[in-house]
């Protein structure tokens, strides 16, 4: 099977978070066919290994996708389908590059297709942290073939719930929904004040209203709301929570899915290998930081090794109805990564 058939076959299998098993089994079978020793691990991750050396290079992508089925097809050199960019193209890049490089005496290559990256659990990455101790790590996220991602914002989810006795609409007492709107407005104002002197988008707090629902039974008024807050590098999740908690004003507020922001160092052998390989491929390498979160937020602090995120595709297409991967770029990314692995 060639590299395009590999990624096309993977994208054909719809695998939203928690429904990854069929895709994992397919990817394992194809990695075995490429010469890797592959299996589905205890967490449900698709894992492929090549080599038995003492030095370990882990390539960790995710095999789950955002929800929403897109009919897979190839048109004019573009692969359309959910996960083509985020991030099955990256996973297929990993497996194809490892197969291209082949077995090396002193290195064990490990490819991990992690489950549940697109939901708050990050089950696959959390399990992988306990299994490997890499010298270098590459996270599979779309950066474009000639760019390297060094960091991601953090995240915290804020769940708000308020129940109170109903009052007449002519009353001066605020309804539960109005109290919830006040809470949201205070979060927005806090972010605006923090962001006032920040120039870059990755330096700013980014709140989003995920959902708000209200109901009453004629006596009790109830509202539930979820807010997501992207935490920039330079702040901690605890600092954000400390600012937001006093806005509750009697409501029940809980915090969950906390991921600290993370930024990797760029002065190491892994980054230099990527810079040189991209140049060798005719590109002008550049660094980028992302406003979302990724498995890098989990494994980066835990492993403490040189780490970057890399993969083909335009991340602006993540989670969109028009998600598609340029297959020529995909092939270039495979070649870039193969040169990096040979260098390391």
C-alpha positions in Angstrom: 0.0 0.0 0.0 1.3 3.4 -0.9 1.2 6.5 1.4 -1.9 8.0 -0.3 -3.8 4.7 0.0 -2.8 4.6 3.6 -4.2 8.0 4.5 -7.2 7.6 2.3 -8.1 4.4 3.9 -7.7 5.9 7.4 -9.9 8.9 6.5 -12.6 6.5 5.1 -13.2 5.2 8.6 -15.2 7.7 10.6 -13.8 7.8 14.1 -15.1 10.5 16.4 -13.9 10.5 20.0 -14.7 7.3 21.9 -15.5 5.5 18.6 -12.0 4.9 17.3 -11.7 1.1 17.5 -12.2 0.3 13.8 -9.8 3.0 12.7 -7.2 1.8 15.2 -7.5 -1.7 14.0 -7.1 -0.6 10.4 -4.1 1.5 11.2 -2.5 -1.3 13.2 -3.0 -3.7 10.2 -1.4 -1.3 7.8 1.6 -0.5 10.1 2.2 -4.2 10.4 2.1 -4.5 6.6 4.7 -1.6 6.5 7.1 -3.6 8.7 6.3 -2.1 12.1 5.3 -4.2 15.1 1.9 -2.9 15.7 -0.9 -3.5 18.2 -3.9 -1.8 20.0 -2.8 -1.0 23.6 -4.9 -1.0 26.8 -6.2 2.5 26.2 -7.3 1.8 22.7 -4.4 3.6 21.0 -3.0 2.2 17.7 0.8 1.7 18.4 3.5 0.8 15.9 7.2 0.2 16.7 10.3 -0.3 14.6 13.7 -1.1 16.1 14.8 -2.2 19.6 17.5 0.4 20.3 17.9 2.1 23.7 17.0 5.5 22.2 13.3 6.2 21.8 11.7 8.6 19.4 7.9 8.9 20.0 5.6 10.3 17.3 2.2 10.9 18.9 -0.8 11.8 16.8 -4.5 11.3 17.4 -6.8 8.9 15.6 -10.0 10.3 16.8 -11.7 13.2 15.0 -14.1 16.0 15.6 -17.7 14.9 15.1 -19.4 15.4 11.8 -19.1 13.0 8.9 -17.6 14.3 5.6 -17.8 11.9 2.6 -14.2 10.9 1.8 -13.1 11.6 -1.7 -10.0 12.6 -3.7 -10.5 15.5 -6.1 -7.8 17.5 -7.9 -5.1 16.3 -5.6 -7.0 17.0 -2.4 -8.2 14.4 0.1 -11.6 15.5 1.5 -12.9 13.9 4.7 -13.2 14.3 8.5 -9.7 13.9 10.0 -7.8 14.4 6.7 -6.1 17.4 8.3 -6.9 16.9 12.0 -5.0 14.6 12.4 -5.1 11.4 10.4 -2.9 13.0 7.7 -0.3 13.5 10.4 -0.5 9.9 11.6 -0.1 8.5 8.1 2.9 10.9 7.7 4.5 9.3 10.8 4.0 5.7 9.7 5.1 6.4 6.1 8.2 8.2 7.2 9.2 5.5 9.7 8.7 2.8 7.0 10.8 4.9 4.6 13.7 5.2 7.0 13.6 1.6 8.1 15.1 -0.1 11.1 18.0 1.6 12.8 20.4 -0.2 15.2 20.3 2.2 18.1 16.7 3.6 17.9 13.2 2.5 18.6 10.7 4.5 16.6 7.2 4.6 18.2 4.1 5.8 16.4 1.0 6.3 18.6 -2.5 7.0 17.2 -4.0 8.3 20.4 -7.7 8.1 21.3 -9.9 10.8 22.8 -7.8 13.9 22.0 -10.8 15.8 20.7 -12.6 15.5 24.0 -11.5 16.6 27.4 -10.4 13.2 28.6 -7.2 12.9 26.4 -7.3 9.2 27.4 -4.7 8.1 24.8 -2.0 10.7 25.6 -2.4 10.2 29.4 -1.8 6.5 29.0 1.1 7.0 26.6 2.8 9.2 29.3 3.1 6.1 31.5 4.5 3.8 28.8 7.4 5.7 27.1 10.4 7.7 28.0 11.4 9.4 24.7 14.6 11.2 23.9 12.6 13.2 21.3 8.9 13.6 20.7 6.9 14.8 17.7 3.2 15.6 18.1 1.0 15.0 15.1 -0.9 18.2 14.4 -1.2 20.2 11.2 1.4 22.9 10.9 2.0 22.9 7.2 4.9 21.0 5.7 7.3 23.9 6.2 6.3 25.0 9.7 7.0 23.8 13.2 4.6 24.3 16.1 6.3 25.1 19.4 3.4 25.6 21.8 -0.3 25.7 22.6 -2.5 27.7 24.9 -3.9 26.0 28.0 -7.6 25.4 28.7 -10.2 25.3 31.5 -13.9 24.6 31.3 -16.2 26.6 33.6 -19.5 25.1 34.5 -22.1 27.5 36.0 -25.4 26.5 37.6 -27.9 28.6 39.4 -31.3 27.7 40.8 -33.5 30.3 42.5 -37.2 31.1 43.2 -39.0 32.7 40.4 -40.1 36.3 40.7 -42.4 38.5 38.6 -40.8 40.0 35.5 -41.7 43.4 36.8 -39.6 42.7 40.0 -36.3 44.3 40.5 -34.8 40.9 41.4 -32.8 39.4 38.6 -33.8 36.1 37.0 -31.4 33.2 37.0 -30.7 33.8 33.3 -29.8 37.4 34.0 -27.4 36.4 36.7 -25.8 33.9 34.3 -25.4 36.7 31.7 -23.8 38.9 34.3 -21.3 36.1 35.1 -20.4 35.7 31.4 -20.0 39.5 31.0 -17.6 39.6 34.0 -15.5 36.8 32.5 -15.4 38.7 29.2 -14.5 42.0 31.0 -11.7 40.2 32.9 -10.3 38.8 29.6 -10.5 42.2 27.9 -8.6 43.9 30.8 -5.9 41.3 30.7 -5.6 41.5 26.9 -5.5 45.3 26.8 -1.8 45.5 26.3 -1.2 42.2 24.6 -0.4 42.3 20.9 -0.4 38.7 19.8 -3.5 36.4 19.8 -1.5 33.7 21.6 -0.8 36.1 24.4 -4.5 36.7 25.1 -7.1 35.1 27.3 -9.8 33.7 25.0 -13.2 33.0 26.6 -16.0 31.3 24.6 -19.6 30.6 25.6 -20.1 26.9 24.8 -23.8 26.6 25.8 -26.5 28.1 28.0 -29.8 26.5 28.9 -32.6 27.7 31.2 -36.0 26.3 32.3 -38.6 26.7 35.1 -41.5 24.8 36.5 -43.5 27.8 37.5 -41.8 28.0 40.9 -38.1 27.4 40.4 -35.9 29.1 37.8 -32.8 27.3 36.7 -29.9 28.0 34.3 -26.8 26.0 33.4 -24.0 27.4 31.3 -20.6 26.2 30.1 -17.7 28.6 29.3 -14.4 27.6 27.8 -11.3 29.7 28.6 -8.1 29.4 26.6 -5.2 30.3 28.8 -2.1 32.0 27.3 1.5 31.2 28.0 2.4 33.4 30.9 -0.6 32.6 33.0 -1.6 29.4 34.8 -5.0 27.8 35.0 -5.0 28.4 38.7 -4.6 32.1 38.2 -7.5 32.2 35.8 -9.7 30.2 38.1 -8.8 32.5 41.1 -10.0 35.6 39.1 -13.2 33.9 37.8 -14.4 32.3 41.0 -15.5 35.5 42.8 -17.9 36.3 39.9 -20.2 33.4 41.0 -22.3 35.5 43.3 -24.0 32.6 44.9 -24.1 30.3 41.8 -22.4 26.9 41.8 -19.3 27.1 39.7 -16.9 24.2 38.9 -13.7 24.0 36.9 -12.7 21.0 34.8 -10.5 19.8 31.9 -7.6 21.9 33.1 -4.6 21.9 30.8 -1.7 24.2 31.4 -0.3 26.2 28.5 2.9 24.8 27.1 5.8 26.2 25.0 8.7 24.1 23.9 12.4 25.2 23.6 13.7 25.7 20.1 17.4 25.4 20.8 17.9 21.6 20.5 18.8 18.9 18.0 15.1 18.1 17.2 14.3 21.6 16.0 17.6 21.9 14.2 16.9 18.7 12.3 13.5 20.0 11.2 14.9 23.4 10.1 17.5 21.7 8.0 15.2 19.2 6.6 12.6 21.8 5.5 15.3 23.8 3.9 16.6 20.7 2.1 13.1 20.2 0.8 13.1 23.7 -0.7 11.1 25.4 2.0 11.6 28.4 4.3 11.0 27.0 7.8 9.0 29.1 10.3 7.8 28.6 13.9 4.2 28.9 15.0 2.2 28.9 18.3 -1.4 27.6 18.4 -4.4 29.1 20.2 -5.9 25.7 20.9 -4.7 22.8 23.0 -3.2 19.5 22.0 -1.6 16.4 23.4 1.6 18.4 23.6 0.1 20.1 26.7 0.0 16.7 28.4 3.1 14.9 27.3 5.4 17.9 27.0 5.7 18.7 30.7 5.7 15.0 31.7 8.5 13.8 29.4 10.6 17.0 29.5 12.4 16.1 26.2 12.8 18.2 23.0 9.3 18.3 21.4 7.6 19.9 18.5 4.2 19.5 16.7 4.4 18.8 13.0 2.2 17.6 10.2 0.8 18.4 6.8 -2.3 20.4 6.4 -3.9 23.8 7.0 -5.0 24.0 10.6 -7.6 26.6 9.6 -9.6 23.7 8.1 -9.7 21.8 11.4 -13.3 21.0 12.4 -14.8 22.6 9.3 -17.2 21.2 6.7 -14.6 21.7 4.0 -11.7 19.8 5.7 -9.2 18.6 3.1 -5.6 17.7 2.8 -3.3 18.6 -0.1 -1.7 15.3 -1.1 1.4 16.9 -2.6 2.0 18.6 0.7 1.4 15.3 2.5 4.2 13.7 0.5 6.5 16.6 1.2 5.9 16.3 4.9 6.7 12.5 4.7 10.1 13.4 3.1 10.8 16.1 5.7 10.1 13.8 8.6 12.1 10.9 7.1 15.2 13.2 6.8 14.6 14.4 10.4 14.5 10.8 11.7 17.7 9.9 9.8 19.4 12.9 11.3 18.4 12.1 14.8 
